[in-house]
Amino acid sequence: MKVALRTDASERIGTGHLMRCLTLADALRSGGARTRFVCRPLPEGLAGLVTGRGHELAGLPPCDGAPASGVADPPHAAWLGVSQADDAQATLAALAGETPWDWLVVDHYALDARWESQLRACARRILAIDDLADRRHDCDALLDQNLYADMQARYARLVPAHCLQLLGPRHALLRPEFGEARARLRERGDAVRRVLVFFGGIDAGNLTASALDALDAIALDADVDVVIGAAHPRRAALEARCAARPRTALHVQATDMAALVAAADVGIGAAGVATWERCALGLPSLAFAVAANQQALLRDAAREGLVLGPQVDASDPVALALQLRALIDNPSLRAHLARRGLEAVDALGASRVARALLQPEVVVRPATQADARDLYEWRNAPQVRRFSRNDAAIDWDDHCRWLAAVLADPQRVLLVGNAGESPAGVVRFDIAGAEAEVSIYLAPGQAGRGLGRGLLDAAERWLAARHAGVSLLCAEALAGNDASHRLFTGCGFETFSTRYRKRIHR
């Protein structure tokens, strides 16, 4: 499989987009994919970081000017430096000669559906990574790894109906070392003996210095780890300051971030992907929105008890010191933040997203009588019966009569899905006017591979193409069937009602 990734990094953009794409590319490469980054010139050290991990890097020409303004340009259009049309042509040229690419990953606030539509000339499928929900996408999958109160509805009108939405910190793109560190995580005590400061690779506002000022102000008796990127604009000054400050270590372009997070008792830093790194390792943190796109993330994460996100100016050392002291002096609050963070982020997001991309596309077809034996064995498998309305084993003759009736009924659709050469599962639609109830199960042995969304998506497309009168889908998931609940909510279904039952005769 071949995967191309279009992203950029700069003092204005920051390094977060590139770093999360790099984490995803590492996971894809581990799964056997060939990967190529397409980027404008990168800040110091980052090009070597990409190629050093075995990824190809195709450079686009530098652009110093502002893009030509256009109708309904994205709010961050100036980040691109050229028009979307020009960037699309340059990207097509960078990927030419080896098309089609199986996936094109785009992580750029300045690019939208117009750019993506042009790139379909060289890519079978497109994954858009976004967290703004401020523009339309022409994509087959969308990843937003952040937590928002309206997470399930944010992209409802911004992506195609068939788009697979990978939403929430369950899909946070964290490097494998975070999962490894989580497995051996120590229990933090009440005392704060080590503090981690990280405001992003570039930290254009130099909030790192403000955090050090705040630590000086409260005279905390603790070791301090400070992390910056190689292209930090105040790198020399921070190197000198950390060298002179007792018990303070500066880490430039840290390669052991998981170990630093795990070793700390309190974190101070920016919202964004670092939020999920800290949550995955249960590090109670003081977090700040250092860009407009981080404000909603920080607000909703704080409401969920994942971080302490005070609405103060992080460049004000006095205000920062007051908030830091409040967190340090409250062990119960720190324990609560740690527990909630661990519950929300399990550090397996990169592998989940990679599996979704690496899987063969699911293709569905109408079932026939020739499928009778397979359907019978799949439906009677214990893992399928467990979450069926009728969990009893079905008799062969009853099954054959049922199948014949379904196949003969024009208001019932029974589809069999395959992923490559392997069976994926079964989807049934029971149509009543403009509404259809959907039932779905995976073939035995396919659970946990992320095939459910692809199967349901393919079935929905099949239905839409042949039953245009159906405008509403409904589904029922039994209590305890967490996988089905995640599947339906992840595919855009909304909870409509809750059904209760009580057995009164034994």
Secondary structure, 3 states (H helix, E strand, C coil): CEEEEEECCECCCECHHHHHHHHHHHHHHHCCCEEEEEECCCCCCHHHHHHHCCCEEEECCCCCCCCCCCCCCCCCHHHCCCCHHHHHHHHHHHHCCCCCEEEEEEECCCCCHHHHHHHCCCEEEEEEECCCCCCCCCCCEEEECCCCCCCCCCCCCCCCCCCEEEECHHHCCCCHHHHHHHHCCCCCCCCCCEEEEECCCCCCCCHHHHHHHHHHHHCCCCEEEEEECCCCCCHHHHHHHHHHCCCEEEEECCCCHHHHHHHCCEEEEECCHHHHHHHHCCCCEEEECCCHHHHHHHHHHHHCCCCECCCCCCCCHHHHHHHHHHHHCCHHHHHHHHHHHHHHCCCCHHHHHHHHHHCCCEEEEECCHHHHHHHHHHHCCHHHHCCCCCCCCCCHHHHHHHHHHHHHCCCEEEEEEEECCEEEEEEEEEEECCEEEEEEEECCCCCCCCHHHHHHHHHHHHHHHHCCCCCEEECCCCCCCHHHHHHHHHCCCCCCCCCCCCCCCC
